[in-house]
Each structure stands twice: as C-alpha cells, then as structure tokens.
C-alpha cells in the first residue's frame, strides 16, 4: 500500500509544488525544489503517510526549500557579479514575472503566505497550518504583502 499511496500523493501534489517553488524562487530551479520536497516525503513516507495533512507537510517543506534555495542563489549571484559572470534565466510573461519578482522581494513570511494564497488559493487557516504559524500572523503577513505588492505594482488596494 505504501508505494501506491505515495504514487497517488506525488501525482496530486507535484504540480502545485512546482508552482509554489516557481513563485518563491523563480523558474530556474522550481522543478528541482519540488522534486527535493517529494524526495524528502518519500524518504520519510512511513512517517508522512500517517499524518492527517501530509500535503501540508510537503508544502511547508517545499516552501522552506524554495526560500533557502532563493537565498543561496542570491548569495551566489552576488559572488558571480563580483566576478562579472551572470547567468540569466528564461523570463516568464512580463506581467507574471513582475508579480512574482515583487513577491520574492517581500520579507520571507509575507512571500510564503502570498505564494500559498495565490498558488493554492489557500485560506488563512490552511496557510497557518502549512507554515506552523497562527492565523492572526497569516492575516498580518497577507495584509502587509498585499499593501507592498499594490504599492510596488501600482495597483489599488481593495478594502
């Protein structure tokens, strides 16, 4: 039962994990991050399979890996810039890339909350459970993220 259950879990969760990783760290490594998160779930499947909300576990794992990867790439990018060597990823549609670039510029928790909201259309309780924070914190992070995104993207904020 374990391998079949994992296969079903993988098929159901992988596309969303790729979208989440793409939103948090860009398209260059999104597939790799999603694969790493699923590999972590596979390695601990006997434990993860018993979780009531295993998708929450793998999404949190993916979000954490994506942020770590993004930070690592930013550090590497600064080092490469000092050496005058740059690798430019293939761009997304201009408006999509502008939005996700704005999300990536947010503080870590705001970026994670916004990505989970927009990729998975999660509510506050689900985001809170995924990131192991309170619903109140999610509300604060999302409000701040919306405000910052509206300012950066020159949009009107709905009240």
N, C-alpha and C positions, 0 to 999 in steps of 0.2 A: 504494500500500500504506500509506503514512503516515497518511492521514486515516482509513481504515478501522480501522487498528490503534489509533489514538487513540480513535476512537468506541467500540471494544470496551473499551479501557482505562478510559475515562470511565464507561461503564455498570457495569463491575465495581467500580471504586474509589469512585465518588462517594458512595453511601450510607454506607459506612464512614467516609469523611472527614467527612460531616455529623455522624455520631455522635461522632467524635473531637473535632471542634470544639465540639460541644454540651457534651461533658464538660469540656473545658478552659476554655471562655469563656462558656458559657451559650447558651440557645436563641435569643436575640435576633439574633445575628449568625452563627450556625453555618452556615446555607446560604451566606451571603456569603463566609465564610472558606473553605469547601470549594470554592466557585466560583473564588476567587482562587488557591487552590493548583492547581486544574486548569488555570486560565488560565496560570499560570507554567509548568506542564508543557507546555501546548500551544505556548507561545511558544518553548520550547526543545526541542520534540519531536524534532527531528533528533538532538539530543544524548541526550535522555532515553530515546528509543526504543532506543538502543544499550546502555543499562545492563542488567546481568544482573538487577537487582532494582529496576526502575523504580517499583514500588509503594512500596518503602522510601523512595525519594527524595521522592515526592509526599506520603507520610505525614509524613516529617520536616518538609517544607515547611509542611504544614498545621498540625502541632503548633507550629512556631515562629511562624507567623502567628497562631494562636489565642492563644498566650501574649502575644504583642505586642499583640494586639487587647484582650485582657483587661486588661493593664496600662494601655493607653491609655484604656480605658473607666473604669478605676478612678480614674485621674487626672482625667478629665473629670467623673466622678461627684463627686469631692471638690470640684472647682471649682463644679459646679452646686449642691452642697449649701451652699456658701458664699453662693450667690445665692438659696437657698431654692427652687430649681426641681428637681424629680425626676421621672424617667420610670421607671415600674415595669414590668418585662417580665411577660408572662403566665407564671404559675407552672406547673411540672411537677407531677406527683403528689407529694404531700408527702414520702413516703419517698425517692423518686428525687431530688427537688430537695435534700433534706437530705444525701444521699450525695454528689451532685456538688458541692454547696456545700462540703462537707468536703474533697473532692478539690481544689477550687480554692483552699482555704485552706492547702494543703500548699506547701512550697517547690517551686520550678519543676520541677526534675528529678524529684522524687518524684511530682508531679502528672502529668507527662508519662508516666513509667513506669507509674503506676497506670492512667491513661486508656488507654494502649496495651494493657495487660494485660486490662482489663475490656471495652473496646470491641471489640478484635480478637482477644481471647483468645490473645495472643502469648506465646511463651516468652521466657526471658531472652536467648537468642542473637538472636532477631528484634528484640527491643526494643533491644538493644545496637547492632545493625546500623542500625536506624532512626534512633537518636539519636547515632550515632557515638561511643559510649562503650563501656567494657569490660563484659563480662558480670558481673564482680565488682562494678562500680559499680551495675549494674542490680539485683543481689541486695541490695546495701546500701540503695539507694533504695526498693525494694519492701518490704523488711523494715521500714524506718522508716515508710513510708507506711501499711502495714498496722497497725503499732502505733499511729500517730497517729489513723488512722481508727477503730480499735477503741476507743480512749480517747474520742474525740470523739462517736462514735455509741453508746457504752456497750455494746459487744459483747465477747464473749470471743474471745481470740486462740487459734487452733489452733496447736499446736506440732508 
